[in-house]
Structures are given as structure tokens and as C-alpha cells.
Amino acid sequence: GKHWTVNEVRALIRIWSDKNIQQQLEGTVRNKRIFEQVAARLQKLGIDRDWKQCRTKYKNLKHEYKSVKSAQDSGSTSKSMKFFNELDAILGHCAMEQASKSDN
């Protein structure tokens, strides 16, 4: 597919940061319907992406975020990514919740 622009990724992250979308994503692995909603919302913004592209981008961003995060946790500052702060706002709390669950 064609390369995602910064604006497209920002729009994707903005939709993803919607509490409703997050709850749906956290609760399921079979998430085609959710990404169809995401794609529809992008479409309204004039961004033409299908659900597969949205899901792939979501997975890639999440993966990249996790690898940067774990590098930071181990004290390395060499790894960074463009949308880290935006993703940390969404995923950081999930990671924290998971961490506090495993502490108990």
C-alpha cells in the first residue's frame, strides 16, 4: 500500500485514542469490525485507508512503541520514534495497569 503520511498517522492515533475504540481493542483479538469503524472515520476526514491498512499500521505502531519503551526502561536512549508521546498517552496507561496487576 502507499506510505502513511504524518497527518494520516496522527488521524489514526486520534481515533485510536478514543476511549470507546480503546476498550473495544483491549477486549478482542478478532478486531476487523473495529478497524472498519476506524477506516470509516478516517474516510470522513478524507483519508482513504481500508481496515487492513489501519490494522497493520496500528500493529506496527504498537510494536514500535513497545520496543522503544522497553529500550527506555532498560536505560537506553538511542531508540526513539515519531509518535512516541501520543502513543504513550494511549498505551502507557495500559502498560501501567498491567504492571500493577502483576505486582499484586
Chimera marker file (.cmm) of the C-alpha trace (Angstrom):
<marker_set name="trace">
<marker id="1" x="0.000" y="0.000" z="0.000" r="1" g="1" b="0" radius="0.5"/>
<marker id="2" x="1.035" y="3.612" z="-0.202" r="1" g="1" b="0" radius="0.5"/>
<marker id="3" x="3.052" y="5.164" z="2.563" r="1" g="1" b="0" radius="0.5"/>
<marker id="4" x="1.211" y="6.702" z="5.526" r="1" g="1" b="0" radius="0.5"/>
<marker id="5" x="1.728" y="10.450" z="5.843" r="1" g="1" b="0" radius="0.5"/>
<marker id="6" x="2.289" y="12.156" z="9.188" r="1" g="1" b="0" radius="0.5"/>
<marker id="7" x="-1.243" y="13.575" z="9.029" r="1" g="1" b="0" radius="0.5"/>
<marker id="8" x="-2.739" y="10.183" z="8.327" r="1" g="1" b="0" radius="0.5"/>
<marker id="9" x="-0.902" y="8.614" z="11.254" r="1" g="1" b="0" radius="0.5"/>
<marker id="10" x="-1.965" y="11.497" z="13.513" r="1" g="1" b="0" radius="0.5"/>
<marker id="11" x="-5.583" y="10.994" z="12.471" r="1" g="1" b="0" radius="0.5"/>
<marker id="12" x="-5.296" y="7.251" z="13.094" r="1" g="1" b="0" radius="0.5"/>
<marker id="13" x="-3.819" y="7.866" z="16.553" r="1" g="1" b="0" radius="0.5"/>
<marker id="14" x="-6.523" y="10.420" z="17.349" r="1" g="1" b="0" radius="0.5"/>
<marker id="15" x="-9.246" y="7.895" z="16.511" r="1" g="1" b="0" radius="0.5"/>
<marker id="16" x="-7.376" y="5.173" z="18.382" r="1" g="1" b="0" radius="0.5"/>
<marker id="17" x="-7.172" y="7.417" z="21.457" r="1" g="1" b="0" radius="0.5"/>
<marker id="18" x="-10.986" y="7.428" z="21.617" r="1" g="1" b="0" radius="0.5"/>
<marker id="19" x="-11.839" y="5.620" z="24.875" r="1" g="1" b="0" radius="0.5"/>
<marker id="20" x="-14.597" y="3.668" z="23.147" r="1" g="1" b="0" radius="0.5"/>
<marker id="21" x="-12.226" y="2.351" z="20.452" r="1" g="1" b="0" radius="0.5"/>
<marker id="22" x="-9.562" y="1.541" z="23.047" r="1" g="1" b="0" radius="0.5"/>
<marker id="23" x="-11.970" y="-0.501" z="25.150" r="1" g="1" b="0" radius="0.5"/>
<marker id="24" x="-13.069" y="-2.454" z="22.095" r="1" g="1" b="0" radius="0.5"/>
<marker id="25" x="-9.465" y="-3.093" z="21.048" r="1" g="1" b="0" radius="0.5"/>
<marker id="26" x="-8.418" y="-4.205" z="24.518" r="1" g="1" b="0" radius="0.5"/>
<marker id="27" x="-11.237" y="-6.711" z="24.698" r="1" g="1" b="0" radius="0.5"/>
<marker id="28" x="-10.723" y="-8.568" z="21.431" r="1" g="1" b="0" radius="0.5"/>
<marker id="29" x="-8.332" y="-10.196" z="19.012" r="1" g="1" b="0" radius="0.5"/>
<marker id="30" x="-10.817" y="-10.512" z="16.154" r="1" g="1" b="0" radius="0.5"/>
<marker id="31" x="-10.990" y="-6.809" z="15.569" r="1" g="1" b="0" radius="0.5"/>
<marker id="32" x="-11.947" y="-6.439" z="11.900" r="1" g="1" b="0" radius="0.5"/>
<marker id="33" x="-15.208" y="-4.656" z="12.774" r="1" g="1" b="0" radius="0.5"/>
<marker id="34" x="-13.392" y="-2.154" z="14.971" r="1" g="1" b="0" radius="0.5"/>
<marker id="35" x="-10.916" y="-1.341" z="12.225" r="1" g="1" b="0" radius="0.5"/>
<marker id="36" x="-13.768" y="-0.986" z="9.766" r="1" g="1" b="0" radius="0.5"/>
<marker id="37" x="-15.105" y="1.740" z="12.095" r="1" g="1" b="0" radius="0.5"/>
<marker id="38" x="-11.648" y="3.312" z="12.259" r="1" g="1" b="0" radius="0.5"/>
<marker id="39" x="-11.368" y="3.258" z="8.451" r="1" g="1" b="0" radius="0.5"/>
<marker id="40" x="-14.831" y="4.809" z="8.134" r="1" g="1" b="0" radius="0.5"/>
<marker id="41" x="-13.830" y="7.622" z="10.485" r="1" g="1" b="0" radius="0.5"/>
<marker id="42" x="-10.633" y="8.226" z="8.503" r="1" g="1" b="0" radius="0.5"/>
<marker id="43" x="-12.725" y="8.279" z="5.323" r="1" g="1" b="0" radius="0.5"/>
<marker id="44" x="-14.787" y="11.143" z="6.776" r="1" g="1" b="0" radius="0.5"/>
<marker id="45" x="-11.530" y="13.044" z="7.192" r="1" g="1" b="0" radius="0.5"/>
<marker id="46" x="-10.715" y="12.391" z="3.540" r="1" g="1" b="0" radius="0.5"/>
<marker id="47" x="-8.190" y="9.660" z="4.300" r="1" g="1" b="0" radius="0.5"/>
<marker id="48" x="-8.667" y="6.623" z="2.110" r="1" g="1" b="0" radius="0.5"/>
<marker id="49" x="-7.476" y="3.547" z="4.018" r="1" g="1" b="0" radius="0.5"/>
<marker id="50" x="-9.126" y="0.167" z="4.327" r="1" g="1" b="0" radius="0.5"/>
<marker id="51" x="-9.477" y="-1.718" z="7.606" r="1" g="1" b="0" radius="0.5"/>
<marker id="52" x="-6.495" y="-3.965" z="6.832" r="1" g="1" b="0" radius="0.5"/>
<marker id="53" x="-4.207" y="-0.982" z="6.325" r="1" g="1" b="0" radius="0.5"/>
<marker id="54" x="-5.475" y="0.538" z="9.575" r="1" g="1" b="0" radius="0.5"/>
<marker id="55" x="-4.938" y="-2.682" z="11.481" r="1" g="1" b="0" radius="0.5"/>
<marker id="56" x="-1.456" y="-3.194" z="10.060" r="1" g="1" b="0" radius="0.5"/>
<marker id="57" x="-0.469" y="0.385" z="10.894" r="1" g="1" b="0" radius="0.5"/>
<marker id="58" x="-1.913" y="0.001" z="14.388" r="1" g="1" b="0" radius="0.5"/>
<marker id="59" x="0.068" y="-3.200" z="14.961" r="1" g="1" b="0" radius="0.5"/>
<marker id="60" x="3.264" y="-1.665" z="13.607" r="1" g="1" b="0" radius="0.5"/>
<marker id="61" x="2.916" y="1.455" z="15.752" r="1" g="1" b="0" radius="0.5"/>
<marker id="62" x="2.180" y="-0.631" z="18.811" r="1" g="1" b="0" radius="0.5"/>
<marker id="63" x="5.167" y="-2.882" z="18.148" r="1" g="1" b="0" radius="0.5"/>
<marker id="64" x="7.484" y="0.070" z="17.565" r="1" g="1" b="0" radius="0.5"/>
<marker id="65" x="6.198" y="1.789" z="20.695" r="1" g="1" b="0" radius="0.5"/>
<marker id="66" x="6.826" y="-1.319" z="22.800" r="1" g="1" b="0" radius="0.5"/>
<marker id="67" x="10.384" y="-1.727" z="21.552" r="1" g="1" b="0" radius="0.5"/>
<marker id="68" x="11.190" y="1.951" z="22.205" r="1" g="1" b="0" radius="0.5"/>
<marker id="69" x="9.524" y="1.727" z="25.618" r="1" g="1" b="0" radius="0.5"/>
<marker id="70" x="11.467" y="-1.357" z="26.676" r="1" g="1" b="0" radius="0.5"/>
<marker id="71" x="14.714" y="0.184" z="25.408" r="1" g="1" b="0" radius="0.5"/>
<marker id="72" x="13.982" y="3.246" z="27.558" r="1" g="1" b="0" radius="0.5"/>
<marker id="73" x="13.106" y="1.082" z="30.536" r="1" g="1" b="0" radius="0.5"/>
<marker id="74" x="16.487" y="-0.583" z="30.237" r="1" g="1" b="0" radius="0.5"/>
<marker id="75" x="18.179" y="2.806" z="30.220" r="1" g="1" b="0" radius="0.5"/>
<marker id="76" x="18.855" y="3.179" z="26.501" r="1" g="1" b="0" radius="0.5"/>
<marker id="77" x="18.008" y="6.499" z="24.890" r="1" g="1" b="0" radius="0.5"/>
<marker id="78" x="19.187" y="5.548" z="21.405" r="1" g="1" b="0" radius="0.5"/>
<marker id="79" x="15.781" y="4.306" z="20.287" r="1" g="1" b="0" radius="0.5"/>
<marker id="80" x="13.034" y="6.799" z="19.563" r="1" g="1" b="0" radius="0.5"/>
<marker id="81" x="10.033" y="7.174" z="17.307" r="1" g="1" b="0" radius="0.5"/>
<marker id="82" x="7.988" y="9.990" z="15.871" r="1" g="1" b="0" radius="0.5"/>
<marker id="83" x="4.687" y="9.454" z="17.688" r="1" g="1" b="0" radius="0.5"/>
<marker id="84" x="6.024" y="8.136" z="20.976" r="1" g="1" b="0" radius="0.5"/>
<marker id="85" x="4.360" y="10.730" z="23.220" r="1" g="1" b="0" radius="0.5"/>
<marker id="86" x="0.969" y="10.341" z="21.564" r="1" g="1" b="0" radius="0.5"/>
<marker id="87" x="1.197" y="6.568" z="21.836" r="1" g="1" b="0" radius="0.5"/>
<marker id="88" x="2.480" y="6.737" z="25.390" r="1" g="1" b="0" radius="0.5"/>
<marker id="89" x="-0.656" y="8.685" z="26.296" r="1" g="1" b="0" radius="0.5"/>
<marker id="90" x="-2.740" y="5.792" z="24.959" r="1" g="1" b="0" radius="0.5"/>
<marker id="91" x="-0.593" y="2.741" z="25.682" r="1" g="1" b="0" radius="0.5"/>
<marker id="92" x="1.360" y="3.952" z="28.702" r="1" g="1" b="0" radius="0.5"/>
<marker id="93" x="-1.629" y="3.615" z="30.994" r="1" g="1" b="0" radius="0.5"/>
<marker id="94" x="-2.383" y="0.110" z="29.705" r="1" g="1" b="0" radius="0.5"/>
<marker id="95" x="1.176" y="-0.939" z="30.434" r="1" g="1" b="0" radius="0.5"/>
<marker id="96" x="0.975" y="0.620" z="33.892" r="1" g="1" b="0" radius="0.5"/>
<marker id="97" x="-2.272" y="-1.196" z="34.670" r="1" g="1" b="0" radius="0.5"/>
<marker id="98" x="-0.757" y="-4.477" z="33.543" r="1" g="1" b="0" radius="0.5"/>
<marker id="99" x="2.353" y="-3.827" z="35.653" r="1" g="1" b="0" radius="0.5"/>
<marker id="100" x="0.360" y="-3.059" z="38.794" r="1" g="1" b="0" radius="0.5"/>
<marker id="101" x="-1.728" y="-6.211" z="38.262" r="1" g="1" b="0" radius="0.5"/>
<marker id="102" x="1.368" y="-8.374" z="38.078" r="1" g="1" b="0" radius="0.5"/>
<marker id="103" x="2.852" y="-6.761" z="41.215" r="1" g="1" b="0" radius="0.5"/>
<marker id="104" x="-0.003" y="-7.926" z="43.408" r="1" g="1" b="0" radius="0.5"/>
<link id1="1" id2="2" r="1" g="1" b="0" radius="0.2"/>
<link id1="2" id2="3" r="1" g="1" b="0" radius="0.2"/>
<link id1="3" id2="4" r="1" g="1" b="0" radius="0.2"/>
<link id1="4" id2="5" r="1" g="1" b="0" radius="0.2"/>
<link id1="5" id2="6" r="1" g="1" b="0" radius="0.2"/>
<link id1="6" id2="7" r="1" g="1" b="0" radius="0.2"/>
<link id1="7" id2="8" r="1" g="1" b="0" radius="0.2"/>
<link id1="8" id2="9" r="1" g="1" b="0" radius="0.2"/>
<link id1="9" id2="10" r="1" g="1" b="0" radius="0.2"/>
<link id1="10" id2="11" r="1" g="1" b="0" radius="0.2"/>
<link id1="11" id2="12" r="1" g="1" b="0" radius="0.2"/>
<link id1="12" id2="13" r="1" g="1" b="0" radius="0.2"/>
<link id1="13" id2="14" r="1" g="1" b="0" radius="0.2"/>
<link id1="14" id2="15" r="1" g="1" b="0" radius="0.2"/>
<link id1="15" id2="16" r="1" g="1" b="0" radius="0.2"/>
<link id1="16" id2="17" r="1" g="1" b="0" radius="0.2"/>
<link id1="17" id2="18" r="1" g="1" b="0" radius="0.2"/>
<link id1="18" id2="19" r="1" g="1" b="0" radius="0.2"/>
<link id1="19" id2="20" r="1" g="1" b="0" radius="0.2"/>
<link id1="20" id2="21" r="1" g="1" b="0" radius="0.2"/>
<link id1="21" id2="22" r="1" g="1" b="0" radius="0.2"/>
<link id1="22" id2="23" r="1" g="1" b="0" radius="0.2"/>
<link id1="23" id2="24" r="1" g="1" b="0" radius="0.2"/>
<link id1="24" id2="25" r="1" g="1" b="0" radius="0.2"/>
<link id1="25" id2="26" r="1" g="1" b="0" radius="0.2"/>
<link id1="26" id2="27" r="1" g="1" b="0" radius="0.2"/>
<link id1="27" id2="28" r="1" g="1" b="0" radius="0.2"/>
<link id1="28" id2="29" r="1" g="1" b="0" radius="0.2"/>
<link id1="29" id2="30" r="1" g="1" b="0" radius="0.2"/>
<link id1="30" id2="31" r="1" g="1" b="0" radius="0.2"/>
<link id1="31" id2="32" r="1" g="1" b="0" radius="0.2"/>
<link id1="32" id2="33" r="1" g="1" b="0" radius="0.2"/>
<link id1="33" id2="34" r="1" g="1" b="0" radius="0.2"/>
<link id1="34" id2="35" r="1" g="1" b="0" radius="0.2"/>
<link id1="35" id2="36" r="1" g="1" b="0" radius="0.2"/>
<link id1="36" id2="37" r="1" g="1" b="0" radius="0.2"/>
<link id1="37" id2="38" r="1" g="1" b="0" radius="0.2"/>
<link id1="38" id2="39" r="1" g="1" b="0" radius="0.2"/>
<link id1="39" id2="40" r="1" g="1" b="0" radius="0.2"/>
<link id1="40" id2="41" r="1" g="1" b="0" radius="0.2"/>
<link id1="41" id2="42" r="1" g="1" b="0" radius="0.2"/>
<link id1="42" id2="43" r="1" g="1" b="0" radius="0.2"/>
<link id1="43" id2="44" r="1" g="1" b="0" radius="0.2"/>
<link id1="44" id2="45" r="1" g="1" b="0" radius="0.2"/>
<link id1="45" id2="46" r="1" g="1" b="0" radius="0.2"/>
<link id1="46" id2="47" r="1" g="1" b="0" radius="0.2"/>
<link id1="47" id2="48" r="1" g="1" b="0" radius="0.2"/>
<link id1="48" id2="49" r="1" g="1" b="0" radius="0.2"/>
<link id1="49" id2="50" r="1" g="1" b="0" radius="0.2"/>
<link id1="50" id2="51" r="1" g="1" b="0" radius="0.2"/>
<link id1="51" id2="52" r="1" g="1" b="0" radius="0.2"/>
<link id1="52" id2="53" r="1" g="1" b="0" radius="0.2"/>
<link id1="53" id2="54" r="1" g="1" b="0" radius="0.2"/>
<link id1="54" id2="55" r="1" g="1" b="0" radius="0.2"/>
<link id1="55" id2="56" r="1" g="1" b="0" radius="0.2"/>
<link id1="56" id2="57" r="1" g="1" b="0" radius="0.2"/>
<link id1="57" id2="58" r="1" g="1" b="0" radius="0.2"/>
<link id1="58" id2="59" r="1" g="1" b="0" radius="0.2"/>
<link id1="59" id2="60" r="1" g="1" b="0" radius="0.2"/>
<link id1="60" id2="61" r="1" g="1" b="0" radius="0.2"/>
<link id1="61" id2="62" r="1" g="1" b="0" radius="0.2"/>
<link id1="62" id2="63" r="1" g="1" b="0" radius="0.2"/>
<link id1="63" id2="64" r="1" g="1" b="0" radius="0.2"/>
<link id1="64" id2="65" r="1" g="1" b="0" radius="0.2"/>
<link id1="65" id2="66" r="1" g="1" b="0" radius="0.2"/>
<link id1="66" id2="67" r="1" g="1" b="0" radius="0.2"/>
<link id1="67" id2="68" r="1" g="1" b="0" radius="0.2"/>
<link id1="68" id2="69" r="1" g="1" b="0" radius="0.2"/>
<link id1="69" id2="70" r="1" g="1" b="0" radius="0.2"/>
<link id1="70" id2="71" r="1" g="1" b="0" radius="0.2"/>
<link id1="71" id2="72" r="1" g="1" b="0" radius="0.2"/>
<link id1="72" id2="73" r="1" g="1" b="0" radius="0.2"/>
<link id1="73" id2="74" r="1" g="1" b="0" radius="0.2"/>
<link id1="74" id2="75" r="1" g="1" b="0" radius="0.2"/>
<link id1="75" id2="76" r="1" g="1" b="0" radius="0.2"/>
<link id1="76" id2="77" r="1" g="1" b="0" radius="0.2"/>
<link id1="77" id2="78" r="1" g="1" b="0" radius="0.2"/>
<link id1="78" id2="79" r="1" g="1" b="0" radius="0.2"/>
<link id1="79" id2="80" r="1" g="1" b="0" radius="0.2"/>
<link id1="80" id2="81" r="1" g="1" b="0" radius="0.2"/>
<link id1="81" id2="82" r="1" g="1" b="0" radius="0.2"/>
<link id1="82" id2="83" r="1" g="1" b="0" radius="0.2"/>
<link id1="83" id2="84" r="1" g="1" b="0" radius="0.2"/>
<link id1="84" id2="85" r="1" g="1" b="0" radius="0.2"/>
<link id1="85" id2="86" r="1" g="1" b="0" radius="0.2"/>
<link id1="86" id2="87" r="1" g="1" b="0" radius="0.2"/>
<link id1="87" id2="88" r="1" g="1" b="0" radius="0.2"/>
<link id1="88" id2="89" r="1" g="1" b="0" radius="0.2"/>
<link id1="89" id2="90" r="1" g="1" b="0" radius="0.2"/>
<link id1="90" id2="91" r="1" g="1" b="0" radius="0.2"/>
<link id1="91" id2="92" r="1" g="1" b="0" radius="0.2"/>
<link id1="92" id2="93" r="1" g="1" b="0" radius="0.2"/>
<link id1="93" id2="94" r="1" g="1" b="0" radius="0.2"/>
<link id1="94" id2="95" r="1" g="1" b="0" radius="0.2"/>
<link id1="95" id2="96" r="1" g="1" b="0" radius="0.2"/>
<link id1="96" id2="97" r="1" g="1" b="0" radius="0.2"/>
<link id1="97" id2="98" r="1" g="1" b="0" radius="0.2"/>
<link id1="98" id2="99" r="1" g="1" b="0" radius="0.2"/>
<link id1="99" id2="100" r="1" g="1" b="0" radius="0.2"/>
<link id1="100" id2="101" r="1" g="1" b="0" radius="0.2"/>
<link id1="101" id2="102" r="1" g="1" b="0" radius="0.2"/>
<link id1="102" id2="103" r="1" g="1" b="0" radius="0.2"/>
<link id1="103" id2="104" r="1" g="1" b="0" radius="0.2"/>
</marker_set>
